[in-house]
């Protein structure tokens, strides 16, 4: 491990503390190291609308004159535009920091190379690409959204051992395949996404709340695909849902991206989930399989993901498979 990698790894550790709170902004960490190799300042982006990692790191340094002999390690290219906060690249320049080591470049069109160019034009030495893969992995939802102009899509469902999502038993609550611990884990997963999507059939049949009541995180924005105009918002239990009448899931994702939504968890029925698979519009999937079989009562076959999982684990007796496209 090089010296630059050592301090960048610390910056990545800091960045991860913002998980679930920074979207639609990325998670970013920053470390300031003086000429003797001592860390004299640290910071990370805590939540959207508040100070960026670079701002918090500079603010944590007691002796601002010391910055003129320091290196800043930042996991993502410093911003160069005025958003909810001033440009971090300008702050770095004004602080007199002579060297900046960057993890990954920022694909957001308002930054995308401009931050690094601004630093170099001001005479700051910039080193790029240190632990870039780790930085991109941490911010894979943000990266995917701005590189493909659509939200990062995660598919999620639970199923019986014989491959059904529901049964033909008398009407009432839908079949429950998730264990209590898995349900809590799914609510955490919800908190890591900007939006949660179901079809109109699920909304009408279950009237779900689609919130994070089992996890202390922010709830995603509910989204309902309603091509036939069947949904009456006044009858829904979910808070402030977005109703989309788009003909295809590609159109729906484009519309959500235009609204600033960078990640979507799809918890719809089999038809909606399969439409995302067939369109190639998914990035990750979480499939939980119960040991319970429905047999002759099974009536809704599960979607088919045409690849093997990259990871499988057992949680409270259920098998959970994780996929990446």
matplotlib code that plots the C-alpha trace (Angstrom):
import matplotlib.pyplot as plt

x = [0.0, 1.4, 1.3, -1.4, -3.5, -3.1, -4.7, -7.3, -8.5, -9.1, -11.0, -13.2, -13.9, -15.1, -17.2, -19.1, -20.4, -22.8, -24.5, -28.3, -28.1, -26.4, -28.5, -28.9, -25.3, -22.5, -20.8, -17.5, -14.7, -11.6, -8.4, -5.8, -2.2, 0.7, 4.3, 5.3, 2.7, 0.3, -3.5, -4.5, -8.0, -10.8, -14.4, -17.2, -20.4, -23.0, -26.2, -27.6, -27.7, -24.9, -21.2, -19.3, -16.4, -13.7, -15.5, -15.7, -12.1, -10.8, -13.0, -11.5, -8.0, -7.0, -4.1, -5.2, -1.7, -0.6, -2.8, -0.1, 2.1, -0.5, -2.1, -5.8, -7.1, -10.7, -12.6, -14.4, -13.5, -14.2, -17.2, -16.8, -20.3, -22.6, -25.3, -26.6, -23.1, -20.2, -17.6, -15.2, -12.5, -12.5, -12.3, -9.2, -7.6, -8.4, -7.1, -3.7, -3.6, -0.8, -1.6, -4.8, -5.2, -8.5, -10.1, -12.6, -13.8, -17.4, -19.7, -22.3, -22.4, -22.0, -18.6, -17.2, -13.6, -14.2, -13.2, -9.8, -9.3, -10.0, -7.5, -4.8, -5.4, -4.8, -1.4, -2.6, -0.9, -3.6, -3.1, -6.1, -7.3, -6.1, -8.4, -10.8, -12.5, -13.3, -14.6, -16.8, -18.1, -19.1, -21.0, -22.2, -25.8, -24.7, -22.2, -24.7, -27.4, -25.2, -23.4, -26.6, -29.1, -31.4, -31.7, -29.7, -32.2, -32.4, -34.9, -36.2, -38.6, -39.3, -40.5, -41.5, -39.1, -40.9, -40.7, -43.9, -44.5, -48.2, -50.9, -54.6, -55.7, -58.7, -58.2, -56.5, -52.9, -50.4, -48.2, -45.4, -42.0, -39.6, -38.4, -38.5, -34.7, -34.9, -37.8, -35.7, -32.8, -35.1, -36.2, -32.6, -32.2, -35.2, -33.5, -30.5, -32.7, -34.3, -37.5, -39.4, -41.5, -44.5, -47.1, -50.8, -51.8, -49.7, -50.9, -54.5, -54.3, -52.0, -52.2, -48.6, -47.0, -43.6, -41.7, -38.8, -40.8, -38.5, -35.2, -34.2, -33.5, -35.3, -38.1, -37.9, -40.4, -43.2, -43.6, -46.5, -46.6, -50.2, -50.5, -54.3, -55.0, -56.5, -55.0, -56.8, -54.1, -56.7, -57.1, -53.4, -51.6, -48.2, -47.0, -46.8, -46.5, -45.4, -47.9, -46.4, -48.5, -45.5, -45.8, -42.4, -40.1, -37.4, -39.7, -40.5, -36.8, -36.1, -38.9, -37.6, -34.1, -35.4, -36.9, -33.5, -34.1, -30.8, -31.8, -35.0, -35.9, -38.4, -40.7, -43.5, -45.3, -43.8, -44.9, -43.3, -40.1, -39.9, -40.3, -37.2, -35.3, -36.3, -35.5, -32.1, -32.9, -31.6, -28.2, -28.6, -31.2, -32.0, -34.0, -35.1, -36.2, -38.3, -38.1, -41.9, -43.5, -46.9, -47.4, -50.8, -51.7, -48.8, -50.2, -47.7, -44.4, -41.2, -39.3, -36.3, -32.8, -30.7, -27.5, -26.1, -25.9, -22.5, -23.2, -25.6, -26.2, -28.6, -30.6, -33.0, -33.4, -34.1, -31.6, -30.8, -29.2, -27.6, -27.2, -25.4, -26.0]
y = [0.0, 3.4, 6.5, 8.0, 4.8, 4.7, 8.1, 7.6, 4.5, 6.6, 9.1, 6.2, 5.1, 8.6, 8.8, 5.7, 7.4, 9.4, 6.3, 6.8, 10.6, 12.3, 11.3, 12.7, 13.8, 11.2, 10.0, 11.8, 11.8, 14.1, 13.9, 16.6, 15.5, 17.9, 17.7, 15.5, 12.9, 13.7, 13.9, 17.4, 17.5, 15.2, 15.5, 13.8, 14.8, 14.2, 14.9, 16.6, 20.4, 20.5, 21.2, 18.9, 16.7, 19.3, 22.1, 20.0, 18.9, 22.4, 23.7, 21.0, 22.3, 24.6, 26.3, 27.4, 28.5, 24.9, 24.2, 25.7, 22.7, 19.9, 17.3, 16.8, 13.4, 13.4, 10.3, 12.2, 15.1, 18.4, 20.2, 23.3, 24.7, 26.6, 24.4, 24.3, 25.1, 27.0, 25.2, 23.0, 23.4, 27.2, 26.6, 24.4, 27.0, 29.9, 27.8, 27.5, 23.7, 22.8, 19.2, 17.2, 13.5, 12.4, 9.0, 9.0, 11.6, 12.9, 12.0, 14.7, 17.0, 20.1, 18.8, 16.1, 17.2, 20.9, 20.6, 19.0, 21.5, 24.4, 23.2, 22.6, 26.0, 27.6, 25.7, 23.0, 19.6, 17.0, 13.2, 11.2, 7.7, 6.6, 3.7, 4.8, 1.4, 1.5, 5.1, 4.1, 1.1, 3.1, 5.5, 3.0, 4.3, 7.9, 6.8, 4.7, 7.4, 10.2, 8.0, 6.4, 9.2, 6.8, 5.8, 2.8, 0.0, -2.7, -5.5, -7.2, -10.0, -13.0, -16.4, -19.9, -22.9, -24.0, -20.6, -18.7, -15.2, -15.8, -18.4, -18.8, -19.2, -17.1, -13.3, -11.6, -10.8, -11.9, -14.9, -14.0, -15.5, -13.1, -13.7, -10.8, -10.2, -10.2, -7.7, -5.4, -5.8, -4.9, -1.7, -0.8, -1.4, 0.9, 3.6, 3.5, 4.3, 7.5, 5.9, 2.6, 1.4, -0.9, -1.5, -0.5, -4.1, -4.2, -0.8, -1.8, -5.3, -4.6, -0.8, -0.9, 1.9, 1.5, 3.2, 2.4, 1.9, -1.1, 0.9, 4.3, 5.8, 8.1, 6.5, 6.5, 8.3, 5.9, 5.4, 3.6, 2.5, 3.1, 2.9, 2.5, 5.3, 3.0, 4.7, 7.2, 8.9, 9.7, 6.0, 5.2, 4.7, 5.7, 9.3, 11.6, 9.0, 9.7, 8.2, 7.4, 6.6, 5.7, 3.0, 1.4, 1.1, 2.9, 6.0, 5.7, 5.6, 8.6, 10.5, 9.7, 10.8, 14.1, 14.5, 14.1, 10.5, 8.5, 5.1, 3.0, -0.2, -2.2, -4.2, -4.7, -7.9, -10.5, -8.7, -5.4, -7.1, -9.2, -6.1, -4.5, -7.8, -8.0, -4.4, -4.8, -2.0, -3.4, -3.2, -5.4, -7.9, -9.4, -12.6, -14.3, -17.9, -19.5, -23.3, -23.2, -24.7, -23.6, -26.7, -26.7, -23.4, -21.5, -19.1, -16.3, -17.6, -15.6, -13.5, -15.1, -13.6, -15.1, -15.4, -16.9, -14.9, -13.5, -14.1, -16.4, -16.3, -17.9, -15.6, -17.1, -20.3, -18.4, -18.4, -14.9, -14.6, -11.4, -10.6, -7.9, -7.2]
z = [0.0, -1.0, 1.2, -1.0, -0.8, 3.0, 3.5, 0.7, 2.5, 5.6, 3.5, 2.2, 5.8, 6.6, 3.4, 4.4, 7.5, 5.3, 3.9, 3.7, 4.3, 1.4, -1.7, -4.3, -3.5, -3.3, -0.1, 0.1, 2.7, 3.0, 4.9, 5.3, 5.9, 6.8, 5.5, 8.4, 7.5, 10.3, 9.8, 10.9, 9.5, 8.5, 7.3, 5.4, 3.8, 6.5, 4.6, 1.6, 1.9, 4.5, 4.2, 1.8, 3.0, 1.9, 3.8, 7.0, 6.7, 6.3, 9.1, 11.5, 11.0, 13.9, 12.3, 8.8, 7.9, 8.1, 5.1, 2.8, 3.4, 3.2, 1.0, 0.9, 0.1, -1.2, -2.5, -5.3, -7.5, -5.7, -7.0, -9.2, -9.3, -7.0, -5.8, -2.2, -1.2, -2.9, -5.0, -3.0, -5.6, -4.9, -1.2, -1.7, -3.8, -1.4, 1.5, -0.2, -0.2, -2.7, -3.4, -3.8, -4.3, -5.8, -5.7, -8.6, -11.1, -10.7, -13.6, -12.7, -15.7, -13.6, -12.3, -14.6, -14.9, -14.2, -10.5, -11.3, -14.1, -11.8, -9.3, -11.9, -13.5, -10.1, -9.8, -7.4, -8.0, -8.6, -8.5, -9.8, -9.6, -6.2, -5.0, -7.8, -7.9, -4.2, -4.5, -7.4, -5.6, -2.5, -4.8, -7.3, -7.2, -7.8, -10.5, -12.4, -12.3, -13.8, -16.3, -17.7, -17.0, -15.1, -11.5, -10.1, -10.0, -7.3, -7.6, -4.5, -3.8, -1.6, -2.8, -1.8, -2.2, -5.3, -7.0, -6.3, -5.0, -4.0, -3.7, -4.7, -1.1, 0.0, -0.2, 2.7, 3.5, 0.8, 1.5, 3.9, 3.1, 4.8, 8.4, 10.9, 10.6, 6.8, 6.9, 9.0, 6.5, 3.7, 5.5, 5.8, 2.0, 1.5, 3.4, 1.0, -2.0, -3.1, -4.3, -4.0, -6.9, -7.2, -9.9, -9.7, -9.0, -5.8, -4.7, -5.1, -3.7, -0.7, -0.2, 1.3, 3.2, 1.6, 4.4, 6.8, 10.0, 10.9, 10.4, 11.7, 8.2, 5.9, 3.9, 0.1, -2.1, -3.2, -6.9, -8.6, -12.2, -13.3, -17.1, -16.9, -14.4, -11.8, -8.7, -6.4, -4.3, -1.6, -0.8, -0.4, 2.9, 1.4, 1.8, -1.3, -4.0, -7.6, -10.0, -13.4, -16.5, -18.6, -21.3, -20.6, -17.6, -19.6, -19.8, -16.1, -15.2, -17.4, -15.7, -12.3, -13.2, -14.4, -10.9, -9.3, -8.2, -8.4, -7.0, -7.1, -5.1, -7.1, -4.9, -7.4, -8.4, -10.7, -13.9, -13.0, -11.8, -14.9, -17.1, -15.6, -16.1, -19.8, -20.4, -18.9, -16.5, -13.3, -11.4, -8.3, -7.0, -3.7, -3.8, -0.5, -0.6, 2.1, 2.8, 2.6, -0.6, -1.9, -4.1, -5.9, -4.3, -5.9, -8.6, -9.3, -10.7, -9.8, -12.2, -14.0, -13.6, -16.4, -14.4, -11.2, -7.9, -6.9, -3.2, -1.2, 2.5, 5.0, 7.3, 9.9, 7.8, 4.5, 1.6, 0.3, -3.1, -4.3, -8.0, -10.0, -13.6]

ax = plt.figure().add_subplot(projection="3d")
ax.plot(x, y, z, "-o")
ax.set_aspect("equal")
plt.show()
